């Protein structure tokens, strides 16, 4: 027999410290997707600046931390954002905020969308029009789901194993005419469904502090979980009630008898003037990575640096590496291979790596996710006697850039000598942000990826510095220098 569930809709701002959550029960699972930072389609110029966006993340994280049960899970759908030519390191900064509050990053799930639907931009066309090194910009079809756990987690010896993959292929909500979520960046039902089924049981309390159109509440109800949804935009109440299925005849006066949206609490849904003008806590080092001052007396050595940072610790970031980064030519590229779920990186968070690199005047430009054959696993012990095990089969290639590249600095002859095969580029899908080598082992992928990076970012007779030992590119002659920075 299905249990009776209760669902609470709170109309208010989840970042307001005045919001009284003391009367609400402790939360088992928090699932949310904060407003994308000034996304061109849905949230253009929503935030005054990047620091105000990070303040939003910081405030809701701190407010809800004390309401989470020990061992409870937070799943936050978020991703880096490209705005007016600047790639904002949102994932890294979000990890930093959650770690400071007291959460532990337990894993990352990659949400892969269909190849035919890339909403933000088709930036790969830049290379198709200019098939030369330094013109590569991938089309993004991925988002991240960061999995945090509040410590301390519950200890029990009686765990049931649940084995999953950590790349989820899910069709996103398409912008069709007449859909209920017009002008709302709603995630598909399948996303909270998988998370709720994985990290909770019937009767658990699910919370979404950025409820939007009500998808999390709708799915929680269908799966017989209790829910709390908080939404700042009061006008969305109609859509939430309709989407969650709490009305049949008269939307405003008739609800299901066994499941009422109870305790509809109204708070002031508007930011105060002081909050709008707040400059923030400087969570990010982004400002240090924009338009660095170059020393004309420096003998810049490297035109491309490729670093494998997957098997490292804090001592890896030593003075020798710092000196090598200073020798990267203005406008040129730093490639970093990183896997936050590698056992060697358990004490070395992504935000620490980003802070170190960006403090050298090097900003994030793009990233590629490399999918390979699963070689190890990561796991989470939940409060519900589930030992959730994920087959881990990807690593990330972060593309950083030091300042702006002068495209006029290369002659037509130099460009023609390094022509990129457009047919191969399209056939092998270099233009996507996910490079799919799932039948290859990770070491085999490294060689393919390195070859592609040298072809995409290096001109003939230029210098490559790397700590990888096996470097080759049959299509490009370059000078290689090994960086012994371990």
C-alpha positions as CSV (number, residue, x, y, z in Angstrom):
1,X,0.0,0.0,0.0
2,X,1.4,3.4,-1.0
3,X,2.1,5.8,1.8
4,X,0.5,9.2,2.1
5,X,2.8,12.1,1.3
6,X,2.9,15.8,2.0
7,X,4.1,18.6,-0.2
8,X,5.0,22.1,0.8
9,X,5.2,25.0,-1.6
10,X,7.0,28.1,-0.2
11,X,6.8,31.3,-2.3
12,X,9.9,33.2,-1.3
13,X,13.6,33.7,-1.8
14,X,15.7,30.7,-0.5
15,X,18.7,32.9,0.0
16,X,17.0,35.2,2.5
17,X,18.3,34.7,6.0
18,X,14.9,35.8,7.4
19,X,13.3,32.6,5.9
20,X,12.3,30.6,8.9
21,X,13.1,26.9,8.2
22,X,13.1,25.8,11.8
23,X,9.6,24.4,11.6
24,X,10.4,22.3,8.6
25,X,11.6,18.7,9.1
26,X,15.1,17.6,8.3
27,X,15.9,17.1,4.6
28,X,17.0,13.7,3.2
29,X,17.9,14.8,-0.4
30,X,18.2,18.2,-2.0
31,X,18.0,18.4,-5.8
32,X,18.2,21.7,-7.5
33,X,19.3,23.7,-10.5
34,X,20.0,27.3,-9.7
35,X,19.4,30.0,-12.4
36,X,22.1,29.8,-15.0
37,X,24.5,32.7,-14.7
38,X,23.1,35.3,-17.2
39,X,22.4,32.6,-19.8
40,X,21.5,34.3,-23.1
41,X,18.2,32.5,-23.7
42,X,16.7,32.2,-20.2
43,X,18.5,34.5,-17.7
44,X,20.1,37.3,-19.7
45,X,21.6,39.9,-17.4
46,X,19.7,38.4,-14.4
47,X,22.7,38.9,-12.2
48,X,24.5,42.2,-11.7
49,X,27.9,40.5,-11.9
50,X,29.5,37.1,-11.4
51,X,30.1,37.7,-7.7
52,X,26.4,38.3,-7.1
53,X,25.7,34.9,-8.7
54,X,28.3,33.2,-6.4
55,X,26.7,35.0,-3.4
56,X,23.4,33.3,-4.3
57,X,25.1,29.9,-4.3
58,X,26.9,30.7,-1.0
59,X,23.8,32.0,0.7
60,X,21.5,29.1,-0.1
61,X,24.2,26.6,0.7
62,X,24.7,28.0,4.2
63,X,21.0,28.4,4.9
64,X,20.1,24.9,4.0
65,X,23.2,23.1,5.5
66,X,21.7,23.0,9.0
67,X,18.4,21.5,7.7
68,X,20.2,18.6,5.9
69,X,20.4,15.3,7.9
70,X,23.9,14.0,8.5
71,X,24.8,11.9,5.5
72,X,22.2,13.6,3.3
73,X,22.9,14.2,-0.3
74,X,22.9,17.4,-2.3
75,X,22.6,17.0,-6.1
76,X,23.1,20.3,-7.9
77,X,22.7,20.6,-11.7
78,X,25.2,23.3,-12.8
79,X,27.8,24.0,-15.4
80,X,30.4,26.5,-16.6
81,X,28.9,29.4,-18.6
82,X,30.2,31.3,-21.6
83,X,29.0,34.9,-21.6
84,X,30.3,37.5,-24.1
85,X,33.5,35.5,-24.8
86,X,34.3,34.8,-21.1
87,X,34.1,31.2,-19.7
88,X,33.0,31.5,-16.1
89,X,34.4,28.6,-13.9
90,X,31.1,28.0,-12.1
91,X,31.8,24.3,-11.3
92,X,35.1,25.0,-9.6
93,X,33.7,28.0,-7.6
94,X,30.6,26.0,-6.6
95,X,32.8,23.1,-5.3
96,X,34.8,25.7,-3.4
97,X,31.7,27.1,-1.7
98,X,30.3,23.8,-0.7
99,X,33.6,22.5,0.7
100,X,33.9,25.7,2.8
101,X,30.4,25.2,4.2
102,X,31.2,21.6,5.3
103,X,30.1,19.3,2.4
104,X,32.3,16.7,0.8
105,X,32.3,16.3,-3.0
106,X,31.5,12.6,-3.5
107,X,31.2,12.5,-7.3
108,X,30.1,14.1,-10.5
109,X,27.5,12.8,-13.0
110,X,27.7,14.0,-16.6
111,X,24.4,14.8,-18.2
112,X,24.7,14.2,-22.0
113,X,22.1,15.8,-24.2
114,X,21.2,14.8,-27.7
115,X,23.8,15.9,-30.4
116,X,21.1,17.5,-32.6
117,X,20.1,20.0,-29.9
118,X,22.8,22.4,-28.8
119,X,21.0,25.5,-27.6
120,X,23.6,28.0,-26.6
121,X,25.7,28.2,-29.8
122,X,27.4,26.2,-32.5
123,X,30.8,27.6,-32.0
124,X,32.6,24.8,-34.0
125,X,31.7,26.8,-37.1
126,X,34.6,29.1,-36.3
127,X,37.1,26.4,-37.1
128,X,35.2,25.2,-40.2
129,X,35.5,28.7,-41.6
130,X,39.1,29.0,-40.4
131,X,40.6,25.5,-40.3
132,X,43.9,26.5,-38.6
133,X,45.4,26.1,-35.1
134,X,43.9,28.3,-32.3
135,X,40.4,28.5,-33.9
136,X,38.9,25.5,-32.1
137,X,35.7,26.1,-30.0
138,X,33.6,23.0,-29.2
139,X,29.8,22.8,-29.2
140,X,28.7,22.0,-25.6
141,X,26.1,19.3,-25.1
142,X,27.0,18.5,-21.5
143,X,26.0,19.6,-18.0
144,X,27.3,18.5,-14.6
145,X,25.4,17.1,-11.6
146,X,27.7,17.6,-8.6
147,X,27.0,15.2,-5.8
148,X,27.8,16.4,-2.3
149,X,27.3,14.7,1.1
150,X,26.9,16.3,4.5
151,X,29.3,15.0,7.0
152,X,29.4,12.9,9.1
153,X,27.7,10.2,7.0
154,X,25.7,7.4,8.7
155,X,27.8,4.2,9.3
156,X,26.2,0.9,8.7
157,X,27.4,-2.6,7.7
158,X,24.2,-3.6,6.0
159,X,24.4,-2.0,2.6
160,X,22.8,-3.1,-0.7
161,X,24.8,-2.5,-3.8
162,X,23.4,-0.3,-6.5
163,X,25.7,-0.1,-9.6
164,X,25.2,2.8,-12.1
165,X,27.0,4.6,-14.9
166,X,28.2,8.2,-14.3
167,X,27.4,9.5,-17.8
168,X,23.6,9.8,-18.2
169,X,22.1,10.3,-21.7
170,X,18.9,12.2,-21.1
171,X,16.8,14.3,-23.6
172,X,16.4,17.8,-22.3
173,X,13.2,19.8,-22.3
174,X,12.8,21.0,-25.8
175,X,11.6,24.6,-26.5
176,X,8.4,23.6,-28.2
177,X,5.5,25.9,-28.8
178,X,2.8,25.7,-26.2
179,X,4.8,23.9,-23.6
180,X,3.9,24.6,-20.0
181,X,7.5,25.8,-19.1
182,X,7.7,28.7,-21.5
183,X,10.7,30.9,-20.7
184,X,11.7,28.6,-17.9
185,X,14.9,26.5,-18.0
186,X,13.3,23.4,-16.7
187,X,15.2,20.1,-16.5
188,X,13.5,16.9,-17.7
189,X,11.6,14.6,-15.4
190,X,14.1,11.8,-15.9
191,X,16.9,13.8,-14.2
192,X,15.3,14.1,-10.7
193,X,13.7,10.7,-11.1
194,X,17.1,9.0,-11.3
195,X,18.5,11.0,-8.5
196,X,15.5,10.4,-6.2
197,X,15.4,6.7,-6.9
198,X,19.2,6.5,-6.3
199,X,19.5,8.6,-3.1
200,X,16.2,8.1,-1.3
201,X,13.4,5.8,-0.4
202,X,9.6,6.1,-0.2
203,X,8.6,8.6,2.5
204,X,11.9,10.5,2.3
205,X,11.8,14.3,2.2
206,X,13.1,15.9,-1.0
207,X,13.8,19.6,-1.3
208,X,14.3,21.9,-4.2
209,X,15.1,25.5,-3.2
210,X,15.0,26.7,-6.8
211,X,11.8,24.9,-7.8
212,X,11.1,26.7,-11.1
213,X,8.2,25.0,-12.8
214,X,7.9,22.3,-10.2
215,X,9.6,19.3,-11.8
216,X,11.2,18.0,-8.6
217,X,8.0,18.2,-6.7
218,X,6.1,16.5,-9.5
219,X,8.5,13.6,-9.7
220,X,8.8,13.3,-5.9
221,X,5.0,13.0,-5.6
222,X,4.9,10.3,-8.4
223,X,7.6,8.3,-6.5
224,X,5.8,8.6,-3.2
225,X,8.3,10.9,-1.5
226,X,7.5,14.1,0.5
227,X,8.7,17.3,-0.9
228,X,9.4,21.0,-0.2
229,X,9.7,23.4,-3.0
230,X,10.8,27.0,-2.8
231,X,10.3,29.5,-5.6
232,X,11.0,33.2,-5.7
233,X,8.8,34.0,-8.7
234,X,5.3,34.1,-7.3
235,X,3.7,34.0,-10.8
236,X,5.0,30.4,-11.2
237,X,2.5,29.2,-8.6
238,X,-0.1,28.4,-11.3
239,X,2.4,26.4,-13.4
240,X,3.8,24.5,-10.3
241,X,0.3,23.5,-9.1
242,X,-0.7,22.4,-12.6
243,X,2.5,20.6,-13.4
244,X,2.7,18.7,-10.1
245,X,-0.9,17.6,-10.6
246,X,-2.5,19.1,-7.6
247,X,-5.7,20.3,-9.4
248,X,-8.4,18.6,-11.4
249,X,-11.3,20.9,-12.1
250,X,-10.7,24.3,-10.5
251,X,-7.0,25.0,-10.4
252,X,-7.2,27.4,-7.4
253,X,-9.9,25.8,-5.2
254,X,-9.7,22.0,-5.7
255,X,-6.9,19.7,-4.7
256,X,-6.4,16.0,-4.3
257,X,-8.0,14.9,-1.0
258,X,-5.0,12.8,0.1
259,X,-2.2,15.1,-0.9
260,X,-2.5,18.8,-0.3
261,X,0.1,21.5,-0.9
262,X,0.2,22.6,2.7
263,X,1.7,25.5,4.5
264,X,2.0,27.8,1.5
265,X,4.2,30.4,3.2
266,X,4.7,33.8,1.5
267,X,7.9,35.8,2.0
268,X,9.1,38.9,0.3
269,X,10.3,37.5,-3.0
270,X,12.3,40.5,-4.0
271,X,16.0,41.2,-3.2
272,X,16.6,44.3,-1.0
273,X,18.5,47.2,-2.5
274,X,21.5,46.4,-0.4
275,X,21.7,42.9,-1.6
276,X,21.5,43.9,-5.3
277,X,24.4,46.3,-4.8
278,X,26.5,43.9,-2.8
279,X,29.9,43.3,-4.3
280,X,30.3,39.8,-3.0
281,X,33.0,37.8,-1.1
282,X,35.4,37.3,-4.1
283,X,34.8,33.6,-4.2
284,X,36.4,33.4,-7.6
285,X,39.9,34.3,-8.9
286,X,38.4,35.0,-12.3
287,X,39.4,38.7,-12.1
288,X,43.0,37.7,-11.8
289,X,42.8,35.8,-15.1
290,X,41.5,38.5,-17.4
291,X,43.9,40.7,-19.5
292,X,47.1,39.9,-17.6
293,X,50.0,42.4,-18.0
294,X,52.8,40.8,-20.0
295,X,56.4,41.5,-19.5
296,X,58.1,42.4,-22.7
297,X,61.5,41.4,-21.3
298,X,60.4,37.8,-20.6
299,X,61.7,35.2,-23.0
300,X,58.5,33.2,-23.4
301,X,59.4,29.7,-24.3
302,X,56.2,27.6,-24.7
303,X,53.4,28.0,-27.3
304,X,51.5,25.1,-25.8
305,X,51.7,23.4,-22.5
306,X,49.9,20.0,-21.8
307,X,49.9,18.9,-18.2
308,X,48.6,15.6,-16.8
309,X,47.3,16.5,-13.4
310,X,45.3,13.3,-12.7
311,X,47.8,11.7,-10.4
312,X,48.8,14.5,-8.2
313,X,48.6,16.1,-4.8
314,X,49.2,19.6,-3.4
315,X,53.0,19.3,-3.6
316,X,52.6,19.0,-7.4
317,X,51.9,22.7,-7.6
318,X,55.4,23.8,-6.8
319,X,57.6,26.6,-7.7
320,X,59.0,24.8,-10.8
321,X,55.5,24.5,-12.3
322,X,54.8,28.1,-11.5
323,X,57.9,29.2,-13.4
324,X,56.9,27.1,-16.4
325,X,53.4,28.7,-16.5
326,X,55.1,32.1,-16.6
327,X,56.9,31.1,-19.8
328,X,53.7,30.4,-21.7
329,X,53.4,32.8,-24.6
330,X,50.7,35.5,-24.5
331,X,47.5,34.4,-26.1
332,X,48.5,30.7,-26.0
333,X,47.0,27.6,-24.6
334,X,47.4,25.5,-21.4
335,X,45.8,22.0,-21.6
336,X,45.2,20.2,-18.3
337,X,44.1,16.6,-18.0
338,X,42.2,16.2,-14.7
339,X,40.0,13.6,-13.0
340,X,38.5,14.8,-9.7
341,X,37.4,11.2,-9.0
342,X,40.8,9.7,-9.4
343,X,41.9,8.2,-6.1
344,X,45.2,10.1,-6.3
345,X,43.3,13.4,-6.3
346,X,41.2,12.7,-3.2
347,X,43.0,15.4,-1.2
348,X,43.3,17.8,-4.1
349,X,40.1,19.5,-5.2
350,X,39.3,21.0,-8.6
351,X,38.9,24.5,-7.1
352,X,42.5,24.4,-5.7
353,X,43.8,23.5,-9.2
354,X,41.8,26.3,-10.8
355,X,42.8,28.9,-8.2
356,X,46.5,28.1,-8.8
357,X,46.3,28.3,-12.6
358,X,44.1,31.4,-12.7
359,X,46.3,33.2,-10.2
360,X,48.9,33.1,-13.0
361,X,46.8,35.2,-15.3
362,X,45.5,32.2,-17.2
363,X,41.7,31.9,-17.7
364,X,39.4,29.1,-18.6
365,X,38.6,28.9,-22.3
366,X,36.8,25.6,-22.8
367,X,36.7,22.0,-21.7
368,X,36.4,18.6,-23.3
369,X,35.0,15.5,-21.5
370,X,36.8,12.3,-22.7
371,X,34.7,9.1,-22.3
372,X,36.7,5.9,-22.1
373,X,36.3,2.3,-21.0
374,X,35.3,2.2,-17.3
375,X,38.4,1.3,-15.3
376,X,37.5,2.1,-11.7
377,X,34.5,3.1,-9.6
378,X,33.4,5.7,-7.0
379,X,30.8,5.1,-4.3
380,X,28.5,6.7,-1.8
381,X,27.1,5.1,1.3
382,X,23.6,6.7,1.8
383,X,21.4,6.9,4.9
384,X,19.1,4.3,3.3
385,X,21.3,1.2,3.4
386,X,22.3,1.7,-0.2
387,X,25.9,1.5,-1.3
388,X,25.7,3.4,-4.6
389,X,28.5,2.4,-6.9
390,X,29.2,4.4,-10.2
391,X,31.3,3.0,-13.0
392,X,33.6,5.8,-13.7
393,X,34.5,6.2,-17.4
394,X,35.6,9.8,-18.1
395,X,38.2,12.4,-17.4
396,X,38.2,16.1,-18.3
397,X,40.5,18.2,-20.5
398,X,40.5,21.8,-19.4
399,X,41.6,24.4,-22.0
400,X,43.0,27.5,-20.5
401,X,44.3,30.6,-22.3
402,X,46.7,33.3,-21.3
403,X,45.3,36.5,-22.6
404,X,44.1,37.0,-26.2
405,X,45.7,35.4,-29.2
406,X,46.7,37.7,-32.1
407,X,45.3,35.9,-35.1
408,X,47.0,38.4,-37.4
409,X,50.4,37.3,-36.1
410,X,50.4,34.3,-38.4
411,X,50.9,34.6,-42.1
412,X,48.7,33.0,-44.7
413,X,51.6,30.6,-45.6
414,X,52.0,29.6,-41.9
415,X,48.3,28.9,-41.7
416,X,48.1,26.9,-44.9
417,X,51.0,24.8,-43.7
418,X,49.0,23.7,-40.7
419,X,45.6,23.2,-42.4
420,X,43.2,21.1,-40.3
421,X,41.3,18.4,-42.1
422,X,37.7,19.7,-41.9
423,X,36.3,16.3,-43.2
424,X,38.0,14.4,-40.4
425,X,37.0,17.1,-37.9
426,X,33.3,16.5,-38.7
427,X,33.5,12.8,-39.2
428,X,35.2,12.0,-35.9
429,X,33.1,14.7,-34.1
430,X,36.0,16.7,-32.8
431,X,33.5,19.6,-32.6
432,X,31.6,18.2,-29.7
433,X,32.4,18.8,-26.0
434,X,32.3,15.0,-25.4
435,X,34.9,12.9,-27.2
436,X,33.5,9.3,-27.1
437,X,36.2,6.6,-26.9
438,X,34.2,4.3,-24.7
439,X,35.8,1.2,-26.3
440,X,39.4,2.5,-25.5
441,X,41.3,2.3,-22.3
442,X,42.2,5.6,-20.7
443,X,45.9,5.4,-21.6
444,X,44.9,4.8,-25.3
445,X,42.7,7.9,-25.2
446,X,45.6,10.0,-23.9
447,X,47.6,9.6,-27.0
448,X,44.6,10.4,-29.3
449,X,43.6,13.4,-27.3
450,X,47.2,14.7,-27.2
451,X,47.6,14.4,-30.9
452,X,44.3,16.3,-31.4
453,X,45.4,19.1,-29.0
454,X,48.7,19.6,-30.8
455,X,47.0,19.8,-34.1
456,X,44.3,22.2,-32.8
457,X,46.6,24.6,-31.0
458,X,50.2,24.3,-32.2
459,X,51.8,25.7,-35.4
460,X,54.8,24.1,-37.1
461,X,58.2,24.7,-35.4
462,X,56.6,26.0,-32.2
463,X,57.5,24.6,-28.7
464,X,55.4,22.2,-26.7
465,X,56.1,21.7,-23.0
466,X,54.5,18.7,-21.2
467,X,54.9,16.2,-18.4
468,X,53.5,13.4,-20.7
469,X,56.3,11.2,-22.0
470,X,54.6,9.9,-25.1
471,X,54.1,12.8,-27.4
472,X,53.7,12.5,-31.2
473,X,51.8,14.2,-34.0
474,X,52.5,13.1,-37.6
475,X,50.8,16.2,-39.0
476,X,52.9,18.8,-37.2
477,X,56.6,19.4,-36.7
478,X,57.2,21.0,-33.3
479,X,59.9,21.2,-30.6
480,X,59.1,19.1,-27.5
481,X,60.4,19.9,-24.0
482,X,59.7,17.6,-21.1
483,X,58.5,19.3,-17.9
484,X,59.7,17.3,-14.9
485,X,57.5,18.9,-12.3
486,X,56.5,16.0,-10.1
